[in-house]
């Protein structure tokens, strides 16, 4: 391998012209011949026994060239990158310039990291969402447990919202039954919105044993054969059941949880909800910091870099889908999407991820942040503990360089985050006051109201 030229080009690209000599190319041709000869038939020879010279004489000396180039160029490309000190951040564009018995020459156009500059990254002003959990929030957390512990009891009265109506029904369009419009002993929760608009509302008020014709017009965005159609549903209400909720007491708590008292159960639900909201608030806070940080980034991001990141995100997503027992192709069909649709959807997130990486690397450079080999080893050990895998297995899956870059980015972000300022509270100037000047508050003899539990944190 020989680098014939190394040129910096526009849009953060480097152009390498790389020559593979005759000996390397000959070795690649010979290797390809031995891979393919078992499928080659030449008159006068048994299948797979034809000498290479006879194959080349019959099909031309170039018969193995394309595959030999594919065989030889990866090693030549990797060696050239190392020699030139070029670090690609996307797939290269390759072009064969010359090929013959003396070897071949190809051009590699390589996207590299663009120059990124970031200023005034300290002291960003970002508001952090306030986390509160009210009694109503805890009641909402209790609802699934209440629903599971509730029972349906038959009642002799008119059906009302919230009841479950046991119905037989059949739909007719222009006097003719339509497909999918019939059901027997169907449990319909009134007010659930599970049926076509207007259906449940007309069942409300019916009593057990009553029959009724419901005039319904399907929405315009419904299935094509019924979109906007006026139909009649013949409905017979067979039984009305009301949902009887359990008494909320200590016995209820024992039945649905590991706690002995309702107060303990509600306290636990509130704490878990608060923890989830705090995690969400922290994520929103960090996203807002990144938003402001990216506004200060001065950099022209190559499209090839974004495309590469989008492809990697798609590969990761496909692996997650496959881990759930479904092929990525079947998933796309189910969702009515193409690979190009998915790639287009991934582009905005990919661009943000690339810009975030470049911004944090610029911060790390400005701050002189470095990560030692021992730091990387400690992180790999931590990952092994987290995933309950041998450290050697983690090292085989995750490269040390990737871990190093992640640690640098984390430390750079902590520098930015630790310097964030809260927005100043707005003040309203009164007549006679200097604009924007806040007057000292008078001390009240009355003790200030103490915050309620739901307002803490």
PyMOL commands that set and color helices and strands:
alter all, ss='L'
color gray80, all
select helices_A, chain A and resi 22-39+52-59+65-84+135-149+199-203+250-256+262-295+303-323+328-335+339-367+373-387+391-397+400-418+453-455
alter helices_A, ss='H'
color red, helices_A
select strands_A, chain A and resi 2-9+13-20+93-100+103-111+117-118+151-154+164-173+176-189+211-217+230-244+297-298
alter strands_A, ss='S'
color yellow, strands_A
deselect
rebuild
show_as cartoon
